[in-house]
Amino acid sequence: MRYISTRGTAPILGFEDVLLTGLASDGGLYVPESLPSFSPAELEEMASLDYPTLAHRILLPFVEEAFGSEELQKIINDSYAVFRHSAVAPLVQLEHNQWVLELFHGPTLAFKDFALQLLGRLLDAVLKRRGEKVVIMGATSGDTGSAAIAGCQRCENIDIFILHPHQRVSEVQRRQMTTLSGPTIHNLAIEGNFDDCQAMVKASFRDQSFLPDGRSLVAVNSINWARIMAQIVYYFYAGLALGAPHRAAAYSVPTGNFGDIFAGYLASKMGLPIAQLMIATNRNDVLHRLLSSGDYARQALEQTLSPSMDITVSSNFERLMFDLYERDSAAVAGLMNALDDGDIALSEGAMANARAMFASHRVDDADTLACISKVWEKSGYLLDPHSAIGYAAAKLPEGMRHVPWVTLATAHPAKFPGAIERAEVDASPELPAHLSDLFDLDEHFDVLPNDMAEVQRFMSAHLGA
């Protein structure tokens, strides 16, 4: 399979190079030139597969030029063997036609473990094969950082630098990053917000001259295609469990950067019947406003109870725009260049294409807390604030009540004890046993100013041999 940039002028690459490249050289994002597709008969055959076997079936077409079938299956098996639930991504029914897909049973209690446990092992195999060393640079609004470190810390040929907004992630999220230590692991607390961190990462990928010869940056944010690819699998897993191909499900996805829900869109393009994809946002509602009006307009970032969604520029929406504009890379490049200077408006045709699959809803902090409290009272089930936003949005569509709704539960509630306390439920979420000593461990991080030159100087000075 070959991969092309959404902006049309970067080289066409195979999977191995896409894995190591992240952002395309023209500033675009890589997507497959074409997608594999599965017939209804093939979906019926998949319905009995366990998660690792299903993942192999879905992912092999994306990587088969770089990884053999047996090698890929071993990597997948190793990636999901560290999850604490034998189903890997269990479905829990809370109400009639309301389900929660638990994506928090990985090592760092967040959905990003699905992609980053796999990504780390894929990188390790490729770098050993090539005899190369790389530098991982990533920005996190809460969960990506710890998941990236947990996924890549075993890799011998990687230096890891993770930027997070100083004092703008939960204490559990911060400690999950900063208590993982080692000579090649560097946590950088930036005196700014997530968008500042993400902008530094993107700019550093465009100009890597601050790195010594022989080193290059690798992305672990969802700009890396492998992140999106891995997340496609759990849409199939849930859909098959609920009756696909004979019955379509709808999915409500708490999202800020659009990567997780874009994976659902790809699943639908690959043959999984999906009735609707709900974009569930918090007060930082750029995606809801975009779907409502067609205007992609920045607003000031607000700090909320769902910090992993505190984002005002959704990087992965560019991948969807590429399809909304019928894969017209020149149109996408023009729009994204215009976005650098201000707000943009999408065409009526593009918005009609988007609304054929997507709906959206905005949930503020008060409604998030109300949802946590109501679900606990009715079902005895504890949602984290991000998952609560998804669940609140899933309850809205009047014309879709006959469809099974799956809310993606993206994080364990123990990561956000402050929000749970404010919801006034008679429960105190506890960390799983493997993280029970989290608050006793020493933290290791450096606070740096919101200045890209300072960050790059730190990185070049702290690279391993």
LINGICOR-V502295 format. One record per residue. RES is the residue in one letter. PHI is phi in degrees with one decimal (999 if undefined). Layout:
((RES	PHI) (RES	PHI))
This chain:
((M	999) (R	-109.0) (Y	-123.6) (I	-122.3) (S	-85.5) (T	-64.8) (R	-106.4) (G	87.6) (T	-113.5) (A	-78.6) (P	-60.0) (I	-77.0) (L	-124.5) (G	-88.1) (F	-61.7) (E	-60.0) (D	-71.9) (V	-64.1) (L	-57.7) (L	-88.8) (T	-96.2) (G	73.8) (L	-71.8) (A	-69.7) (S	-65.8) (D	-91.5) (G	90.0) (G	-85.7) (L	-117.2) (Y	-80.1) (V	-137.0) (P	-64.9) (E	-61.8) (S	-149.0) (L	-106.6) (P	-67.9) (S	-135.2) (F	-123.9) (S	-76.9) (P	-55.5) (A	-65.3) (E	-67.2) (L	-63.4) (E	-59.7) (E	-67.1) (M	-75.4) (A	-60.0) (S	-93.1) (L	-79.3) (D	-75.6) (Y	-60.6) (P	-61.3) (T	-69.8) (L	-63.1) (A	-58.8) (H	-60.9) (R	-62.3) (I	-82.0) (L	-87.8) (L	-54.2) (P	-59.6) (F	-76.3) (V	-126.2) (E	-65.4) (E	-75.4) (A	-106.6) (F	-132.4) (G	-71.5) (S	-60.0) (E	-67.9) (E	-62.9) (L	-63.3) (Q	-61.7) (K	-64.0) (I	-61.9) (I	-64.3) (N	-58.2) (D	-64.3) (S	-64.4) (Y	-98.7) (A	-66.6) (V	-85.5) (F	-77.6) (R	-93.0) (H	-123.4) (S	-65.6) (A	-81.7) (V	68.8) (A	-129.9) (P	-71.2) (L	-96.4) (V	-124.3) (Q	-89.6) (L	-106.8) (E	-147.3) (H	-59.8) (N	62.5) (Q	-126.2) (W	-125.7) (V	-119.5) (L	-96.9) (E	-79.8) (L	-111.2) (F	-119.2) (H	-96.5) (G	-82.4) (P	-59.3) (T	-110.4) (L	66.3) (A	-143.8) (F	-61.3) (K	-69.3) (D	-62.0) (F	-58.2) (A	-84.2) (L	-82.0) (Q	-64.4) (L	-71.4) (L	-59.3) (G	-59.4) (R	-72.8) (L	-63.7) (L	-60.4) (D	-58.1) (A	-64.9) (V	-68.6) (L	-66.7) (K	-63.3) (R	-62.9) (R	-89.6) (G	66.8) (E	-117.4) (K	-120.4) (V	-133.1) (V	-120.4) (I	-87.9) (M	-126.6) (G	-141.7) (A	-114.3) (T	-135.0) (S	-98.4) (G	158.9) (D	-103.4) (T	-59.1) (G	-59.1) (S	-66.4) (A	-66.1) (A	-66.8) (I	-65.7) (A	-63.2) (G	-79.4) (C	-115.6) (Q	-66.3) (R	-79.5) (C	-74.5) (E	-80.7) (N	-112.5) (I	-134.5) (D	-101.2) (I	-116.1) (F	-126.1) (I	-115.0) (L	-98.6) (H	-132.8) (P	-69.8) (H	-59.5) (Q	63.7) (R	-126.8) (V	-124.3) (S	-68.6) (E	-62.7) (V	-64.1) (Q	-59.0) (R	-63.5) (R	-65.2) (Q	-61.7) (M	-82.1) (T	-80.9) (T	-91.5) (L	-90.6) (S	-119.9) (G	167.5) (P	-63.9) (T	-106.4) (I	-109.0) (H	-133.8) (N	-99.8) (L	-116.3) (A	-89.1) (I	-95.1) (E	-78.1) (G	-168.8) (N	-108.2) (F	-62.1) (D	-59.9) (D	-63.5) (C	-62.0) (Q	-64.7) (A	-63.6) (M	-63.3) (V	-63.8) (K	-62.7) (A	-65.1) (S	-67.8) (F	-67.9) (R	-70.1) (D	-132.6) (Q	-101.5) (S	-66.1) (F	-75.0) (L	-88.9) (P	-69.2) (D	-57.5) (G	89.8) (R	-114.6) (S	-144.2) (L	-86.8) (V	-122.9) (A	-91.1) (V	-112.5) (N	-67.9) (S	-73.0) (I	-67.8) (N	-77.0) (W	-55.2) (A	-60.2) (R	-62.0) (I	-63.9) (M	-54.2) (A	-65.1) (Q	-78.5) (I	-59.6) (V	-61.0) (Y	-73.2) (Y	-66.8) (F	-62.5) (Y	-60.3) (A	-70.0) (G	-61.6) (L	-65.7) (A	-64.8) (L	-100.7) (G	116.4) (A	-63.4) (P	-89.0) (H	-82.5) (R	-139.1) (A	-90.1) (A	-109.4) (A	-114.3) (Y	-128.2) (S	-108.0) (V	-124.7) (P	-66.7) (T	-146.3) (G	-123.5) (N	-95.4) (F	74.4) (G	-69.0) (D	-65.5) (I	-76.2) (F	-63.5) (A	-60.3) (G	-65.6) (Y	-59.7) (L	-64.7) (A	-57.9) (S	-65.7) (K	-67.3) (M	-90.2) (G	117.8) (L	-73.6) (P	-70.7) (I	-127.9) (A	-75.7) (Q	-165.9) (L	-117.2) (M	-97.3) (I	-83.1) (A	-103.6) (T	-121.8) (N	-94.1) (R	-62.8) (N	-82.6) (D	-106.3) (V	-56.0) (L	-72.2) (H	-64.7) (R	-64.5) (L	-63.3) (L	-69.0) (S	-74.9) (S	-120.4) (G	85.1) (D	-96.7) (Y	-100.3) (A	-124.8) (R	-74.3) (Q	-133.1) (A	-61.7) (L	-75.4) (E	-112.1) (Q	-81.7) (T	-130.9) (L	-75.8) (S	-119.2) (P	-63.3) (S	-68.1) (M	-108.6) (D	-82.7) (I	-140.6) (T	-113.5) (V	-126.1) (S	-92.9) (S	-55.8) (N	-77.6) (F	-62.5) (E	-59.2) (R	-64.4) (L	-68.5) (M	-54.5) (F	-57.0) (D	-77.6) (L	-60.7) (Y	-98.5) (E	54.6) (R	61.4) (D	-86.4) (S	-66.1) (A	-65.7) (A	-64.3) (V	-64.5) (A	-60.4) (G	-63.5) (L	-65.5) (M	-69.1) (N	-66.6) (A	-67.0) (L	-64.0) (D	-62.4) (D	-100.5) (G	166.6) (D	-81.8) (I	-131.7) (A	-124.8) (L	-85.4) (S	-68.9) (E	-61.6) (G	-64.2) (A	-63.8) (M	-69.6) (A	-63.5) (N	-62.2) (A	-65.9) (R	-72.8) (A	-66.7) (M	-117.5) (F	-105.7) (A	-124.7) (S	-150.6) (H	-155.4) (R	-107.6) (V	-124.8) (D	-85.4) (D	-61.3) (A	-62.6) (D	-71.6) (T	-62.5) (L	-64.1) (A	-64.3) (C	-67.9) (I	-56.5) (S	-65.5) (K	-66.7) (V	-65.5) (W	-63.2) (E	-65.1) (K	-84.8) (S	-123.5) (G	65.8) (Y	-116.8) (L	-104.6) (L	-97.5) (D	-77.2) (P	-62.8) (H	-67.2) (S	-64.5) (A	-63.4) (I	-62.4) (G	-63.3) (Y	-68.1) (A	-63.1) (A	-69.3) (A	-67.9) (K	-83.1) (L	-84.8) (P	-65.4) (E	-63.8) (G	-80.5) (M	-122.4) (R	-68.6) (H	-80.5) (V	-95.6) (P	-66.7) (W	-101.7) (V	-115.4) (T	-93.1) (L	-78.9) (A	-86.0) (T	-88.6) (A	-154.1) (H	-75.3) (P	-61.5) (A	-65.7) (K	-76.3) (F	-134.5) (P	-62.2) (G	-63.1) (A	-67.3) (I	-62.7) (E	-63.2) (R	-69.1) (A	-75.1) (E	57.8) (V	-98.5) (D	-89.5) (A	-148.4) (S	-126.7) (P	-65.9) (E	-105.2) (L	-67.7) (P	-59.5) (A	-55.4) (H	-70.8) (L	-118.4) (S	-64.4) (D	-98.4) (L	-56.3) (F	-83.5) (D	-99.4) (L	-84.3) (D	-74.0) (E	-99.5) (H	-136.5) (F	-157.9) (D	-119.4) (V	-90.8) (L	-124.9) (P	-68.2) (N	-77.9) (D	-144.7) (M	-63.4) (A	-61.7) (E	-65.4) (V	-63.8) (Q	-67.0) (R	-64.0) (F	-61.1) (M	-61.6) (S	-65.3) (A	-80.2) (H	-116.5) (L	-72.6) (G	-71.9) (A	-67.6))
